[in-house]
Amino acid sequence: MPGDIDVVIQSSGGKPFRPFFSPAVDTTAYERAKKNRNLTRTLLSIGCGAEADLGKHRDELLQQIDTATGNQNGRLGAICLFGTSNGCGVILALAKALQKRQGMAKILYIGLGNVTMMPFKRDPAVPDVGDLQPQNLPQVSLGLTANPFAGAFSRLGRRAPSAKDLPPPRIADTGVVASTLKNIFSVQGNRVKIVSLSPAGRDNWWWTSDMDFGEVHGEIPGWTNVPKTTSASSDIRHHVQLCEEIAIPAMGGDISIELAKFVTQPTP
């Protein structure tokens, strides 16, 4: 199998970038397979948070990888990356930077939980990826959870109507490539309101929520999009529960399996 350095990186929004912690991945099967096959491999395993400067985080993680490999991209084997909330931006930026490098094997797995989709663009944008702004306007009609008058009411301080029953927001193609691309999300915190200068046109419906900057969650073109339902009672709690109780365990489980499969492959 290629390389002798395998990599697992988790980035969780809502936590400081440092100190590093252990990713939520069970490596028991991976280590057992290495032992059974007498493989000399090193697993670089990093868990980190995510703050405002995603480019700085990306660069530090790249440096950690370069230190482990001695700046030899050909030493990289299995690369598995996953993140939640603002940490998704770190993972996307890191993945995009890695795939630009010469001599790099294809990334094995990238998982995201509730990517921070910003109705009026992320500022600053995710380096080399984009502003994560939804590209589709809400398909609001009478008979759904929203109505043509609710947006006007929300301007008067009333809560914007729920958009959980509408087709979810979609961001543009991220340009990121991996053997597995998985996006886990919950639409339960999504809302809509009429905005005077909406990206969809003047006085039109647009995405929002009760979270900071109106953050919403939805689909990524070309990825395996996995909608999930939470039992939470508020927009913010839906987000936290999806990330911590659903997405992280699911993605960590995927990676445990992918790593074990990788080191049981016959050596070419």
Residue pairs with C-beta under 8 A, 6 or more apart in sequence:
1 77
1 262
1 263
1 265
1 267
1 268
2 74
2 76
2 77
2 105
2 268
3 74
3 75
3 76
3 77
3 78
3 105
4 40
4 41
4 42
4 75
4 77
5 41
5 42
5 43
5 44
5 68
5 69
5 75
5 76
5 77
6 30
6 41
6 42
6 43
6 44
6 76
6 77
6 78
6 79
6 80
6 259
6 262
6 263
7 43
7 44
7 45
7 65
7 68
7 76
7 78
7 79
7 80
7 81
8 23
8 25
8 27
8 43
8 44
8 45
8 46
8 80
8 81
8 255
8 259
9 23
9 45
9 46
9 47
9 48
9 61
9 80
9 81
9 82
9 91
9 94
10 23
10 24
10 25
10 46
10 47
10 48
10 81
10 82
10 83
10 87
10 248
10 252
11 47
11 48
11 49
11 50
11 57
11 82
11 83
11 84
11 87
11 88
11 90
11 91
12 47
12 48
12 49
12 50
12 83
12 84
12 85
12 87
12 243
12 248
13 49
13 50
13 83
13 84
13 85
13 86
13 87
13 88
13 116
13 243
14 49
14 50
14 85
14 86
14 240
14 243
15 48
15 49
15 50
16 49
16 51
17 48
17 49
17 50
17 51
17 57
17 60
18 48
18 49
20 46
20 47
20 48
21 47
21 48
22 45
22 47
23 45
23 46
23 47
23 82
23 252
23 255
24 47
24 248
24 249
24 252
25 45
25 80
25 252
25 255
25 256
25 259
26 252
26 253
26 256
27 43
27 45
27 256
27 259
28 256
29 256
29 257
29 259
29 260
30 43
30 256
30 259
30 260
30 262
30 263
32 260
33 39
33 260
33 263
33 264
34 41
34 263
37 263
37 264
39 263
41 77
41 263
42 68
43 259
44 64
44 65
44 68
46 61
46 64
48 57
48 61
48 87
48 90
49 87
50 57
50 83
50 85
50 86
50 87
50 89
50 90
51 57
51 86
52 124
54 89
54 90
54 93
54 124
54 126
54 127
55 93
55 124
55 127
57 90
57 93
57 94
58 90
58 93
58 94
58 97
58 127
61 90
61 94
62 94
62 97
62 98
65 76
65 98
69 75
69 76
72 103
73 101
73 102
73 103
73 104
74 103
76 104
76 105
77 105
77 262
78 108
78 258
78 259
78 262
78 263
79 98
79 105
79 107
79 108
79 109
80 107
80 108
80 109
80 110
80 255
80 258
80 259
81 91
81 94
81 95
81 107
81 109
81 110
81 111
81 178
82 91
82 109
82 110
82 111
82 112
82 113
82 248
82 251
82 252
82 255
83 89
83 90
83 91
83 92
83 111
83 112
83 113
84 112
84 113
84 114
84 243
84 244
84 247
84 248
85 113
85 114
85 116
85 239
85 243
86 116
88 112
88 113
88 114
88 115
88 116
89 115
89 116
89 122
89 126
89 129
89 132
91 110
91 112
92 112
92 126
92 129
92 174
92 176
93 126
93 127
93 128
93 129
95 107
95 110
95 176
95 177
95 178
96 127
96 128
96 129
96 174
96 175
96 176
97 127
97 128
98 104
98 107
99 106
99 107
99 176
99 177
100 128
106 177
106 178
106 179
107 177
107 178
107 179
108 178
108 179
108 180
108 258
108 262
109 178
109 179
109 180
109 182
109 254
109 255
109 258
110 176
110 178
110 180
110 181
110 182
111 180
111 182
111 183
111 184
111 247
111 250
111 251
111 254
111 255
112 182
112 183
112 184
112 220
112 223
112 247
113 184
113 185
113 242
113 243
113 246
113 247
113 248
113 251
114 184
114 185
114 186
114 217
114 239
114 242
114 243
114 247
115 132
115 171
115 183
115 185
115 217
115 220
116 122
116 132
116 215
117 132
117 133
117 134
117 169
117 171
117 207
117 215
117 216
117 217
117 218
118 131
118 132
118 133
118 213
118 214
118 215
119 133
119 134
119 199
119 206
119 207
119 208
119 213
119 214
119 215
119 216
120 133
120 199
120 213
120 214
121 131
121 132
121 133
122 131
122 132
122 133
123 131
125 131
125 132
126 132
128 175
129 174
129 175
129 176
130 171
130 172
130 174
132 171
133 171
133 172
133 199
134 169
134 170
134 171
134 199
134 207
134 216
134 218
135 169
135 170
135 171
135 172
136 167
136 169
136 170
137 198
137 199
137 200
137 201
137 204
137 205
137 206
138 146
138 163
138 166
138 169
138 192
138 205
138 206
138 207
139 166
139 167
140 146
140 147
140 148
140 163
140 166
140 192
140 205
142 148
144 165
144 166
145 161
145 162
145 163
145 164
145 165
145 166
146 161
146 162
146 163
146 166
146 192
146 205
147 161
150 158
150 160
150 161
150 192
150 193
150 194
151 160
151 192
151 193
151 194
151 195
151 205
152 194
154 160
154 161
154 193
154 194
155 193
155 194
159 191
159 210
160 191
160 192
160 193
160 208
160 209
161 191
161 192
161 193
162 190
162 191
163 187
163 190
163 191
163 192
163 207
163 216
164 187
164 188
164 189
164 190
166 187
166 190
166 192
168 185
168 187
168 190
168 217
168 218
168 219
168 227
169 190
169 207
169 216
169 217
169 218
169 219
170 218
170 219
170 220
170 221
171 218
171 219
171 220
171 221
172 221
173 220
173 221
173 222
174 220
180 224
180 254
180 258
181 220
181 222
181 223
181 224
182 223
182 224
182 226
182 251
182 254
183 219
183 220
183 223
183 224
183 225
183 226
184 226
184 228
184 242
184 246
184 247
184 250
184 251
185 217
185 218
185 219
185 225
185 226
185 227
185 228
185 242
186 217
186 227
186 228
186 229
186 230
186 238
186 239
186 241
186 242
186 246
187 217
187 218
187 227
188 229
188 230
188 232
188 235
188 238
189 209
189 210
189 211
189 216
189 217
189 234
189 235
189 236
189 238
189 239
190 207
190 209
190 216
190 217
190 218
191 207
191 208
191 209
191 210
191 216
191 235
192 205
192 206
192 207
192 208
193 205
193 206
193 208
194 203
194 204
194 205
194 206
195 203
195 204
195 205
195 206
196 202
196 203
198 204
198 205
198 206
199 206
200 206
207 214
207 216
208 214
208 216
209 215
209 216
209 235
210 234
210 235
210 236
211 235
211 236
211 239
215 239
217 239
217 242
219 225
226 250
228 242
228 246
228 247
230 237
230 238
230 241
230 242
230 245
230 246
231 241
232 238
232 240
232 241
